[in-house]
Amino acid sequence: MDDDKFNMSMRKFLKQVGVTSQQQIEKAVRESGKSAGTVAVKIVLTGEDVGLEHVVEGEIELG
């Protein structure tokens, strides 16, 4: 495995995940009309080729 290539590819993927996830959350919140409180969120990361399943759960405060 080429560590440098792997690292750059992973960073590119994670940047895409972060940007597109933020856009989708913002869109969903706007469309819901919710303007206060919190929104529960969950991300499920899978990598079928390597047997990966990782779940991250949290809340986003709306203010």
Backbone bond lengths (Angstrom), bond angles and torsions (degrees), N, CA, C in turn:
res aa  C-N    CA-C-N  psi(-1)  N-CA   C-N-CA  omega(-1)  CA-C   N-CA-C  phi
1 M - - - 1.450 - - 1.527 108.46 -
2 D 1.314 115.91 136.23 1.465 122.64 176.28 1.532 107.13 -89.37
3 D 1.335 116.94 103.81 1.460 121.54 -175.30 1.528 113.05 -58.90
4 D 1.309 117.59 -40.41 1.460 120.26 -179.31 1.530 111.33 -65.06
5 K 1.312 116.31 -45.80 1.455 120.68 179.54 1.535 110.39 -64.31
6 F 1.322 116.93 -43.16 1.461 122.72 178.35 1.529 110.25 -60.17
7 N 1.314 117.01 -46.76 1.457 121.90 -178.76 1.529 111.31 -62.12
8 M 1.316 117.55 -45.78 1.463 121.18 179.77 1.531 111.35 -64.66
9 S 1.319 116.65 -41.92 1.456 120.96 179.52 1.535 110.55 -64.64
10 M 1.327 117.20 -41.41 1.457 121.43 179.45 1.525 110.51 -65.71
11 R 1.317 117.60 -42.78 1.469 120.82 178.90 1.530 111.09 -61.96
12 K 1.321 116.74 -40.70 1.464 121.35 178.60 1.531 110.17 -62.94
13 F 1.319 116.64 -44.92 1.466 121.46 178.83 1.523 110.92 -62.78
14 L 1.335 117.31 -47.16 1.461 120.82 -178.02 1.529 111.82 -65.42
15 K 1.309 117.65 -33.56 1.464 120.90 175.76 1.522 109.65 -64.04
16 Q 1.333 116.61 -44.41 1.460 121.14 178.08 1.525 110.66 -61.83
17 V 1.329 116.99 -43.24 1.464 121.26 178.83 1.526 110.24 -60.58
18 G 1.326 116.62 -45.88 1.458 120.34 -178.45 1.512 112.85 -63.41
19 V 1.319 116.64 -46.81 1.465 121.23 -177.73 1.525 110.63 -66.19
20 T 1.316 117.51 -49.45 1.465 119.45 -176.92 1.529 111.50 -69.37
21 S 1.325 118.00 -33.96 1.464 120.64 177.50 1.521 110.68 -64.84
22 Q 1.321 116.77 -43.95 1.460 120.23 178.82 1.525 110.26 -61.59
23 Q 1.313 117.49 -43.30 1.466 120.84 179.62 1.521 111.26 -61.06
24 Q 1.319 117.04 -43.40 1.460 120.78 -178.45 1.521 112.11 -68.91
25 I 1.331 117.32 -38.06 1.466 120.50 177.63 1.526 109.80 -65.67
26 E 1.333 117.26 -45.89 1.467 120.79 179.02 1.528 110.96 -59.67
27 K 1.318 116.95 -43.38 1.469 121.40 179.61 1.530 110.52 -62.44
28 A 1.324 117.22 -46.10 1.461 121.22 -178.68 1.526 111.35 -63.87
29 V 1.327 117.12 -40.39 1.466 120.38 179.62 1.523 109.67 -65.68
30 R 1.332 117.54 -45.85 1.471 120.79 178.91 1.531 111.03 -59.26
31 E 1.332 116.39 -46.04 1.463 120.83 -177.89 1.530 112.42 -67.95
32 S 1.334 116.81 -26.73 1.466 120.12 179.80 1.518 112.11 -75.49
33 G 1.332 116.78 -22.54 1.455 120.58 -177.31 1.515 113.48 80.16
34 K 1.308 116.87 0.08 1.454 121.33 -179.90 1.529 108.92 -73.31
35 S 1.342 116.83 131.98 1.461 119.03 -176.59 1.525 113.69 -128.00
36 A 1.328 116.93 -2.24 1.465 120.02 180.00 1.515 108.93 -145.06
37 G 1.319 114.38 163.42 1.457 119.78 179.05 1.516 111.25 91.41
38 T 1.318 115.07 -145.27 1.453 120.16 -177.58 1.528 110.23 -132.96
39 V 1.311 114.90 161.42 1.460 122.22 174.76 1.527 107.02 -122.62
40 A 1.318 116.60 122.97 1.457 120.81 176.33 1.522 108.73 -78.20
41 V 1.312 115.70 132.93 1.467 120.54 -179.87 1.526 110.08 -130.49
42 K 1.320 114.51 153.71 1.465 120.43 176.91 1.514 108.01 -144.81
43 I 1.319 115.65 132.94 1.456 122.26 175.74 1.528 107.43 -115.21
44 V 1.317 116.20 131.15 1.463 121.27 176.21 1.523 107.54 -116.04
45 L 1.305 115.72 116.07 1.464 122.33 -179.56 1.522 108.23 -103.69
46 T 1.323 115.62 123.61 1.459 119.26 178.12 1.514 109.97 -125.45
47 G 1.293 114.35 145.64 1.461 122.04 173.60 1.512 106.93 -134.87
48 E 1.311 115.90 90.07 1.466 121.12 -172.37 1.521 112.82 -58.88
49 D 1.322 116.63 -37.71 1.468 119.83 -176.68 1.524 113.50 -67.28
50 V 1.357 116.23 -21.67 1.462 119.10 -177.17 1.530 112.65 -121.38
51 G 1.328 117.50 10.67 1.455 121.22 176.26 1.525 113.73 69.70
52 L 1.330 117.09 35.14 1.455 121.59 -177.83 1.520 111.16 -98.09
53 E 1.331 116.40 131.83 1.456 122.77 166.54 1.519 106.80 -143.70
54 H 1.333 115.00 115.81 1.470 121.68 -176.19 1.523 107.94 -130.90
55 V 1.334 116.68 128.39 1.452 121.79 -177.93 1.521 109.16 -115.27
56 V 1.340 115.56 132.47 1.454 121.52 174.91 1.525 107.06 -123.86
57 E 1.334 116.04 124.86 1.451 121.16 179.51 1.523 109.37 -121.06
58 G 1.318 115.92 148.06 1.454 119.75 178.75 1.507 111.63 -171.16
59 E 1.321 114.59 -174.57 1.450 121.17 177.91 1.514 109.21 -128.28
60 I 1.312 115.84 144.93 1.453 122.35 176.36 1.519 106.81 -113.77
61 E 1.324 116.11 123.85 1.454 121.99 179.48 1.516 109.82 -80.69
62 L 1.341 115.63 133.47 1.458 120.18 -179.14 1.526 111.99 -93.69
63 G 1.302 117.71 -19.47 1.454 120.38 177.48 1.498 113.31 106.73
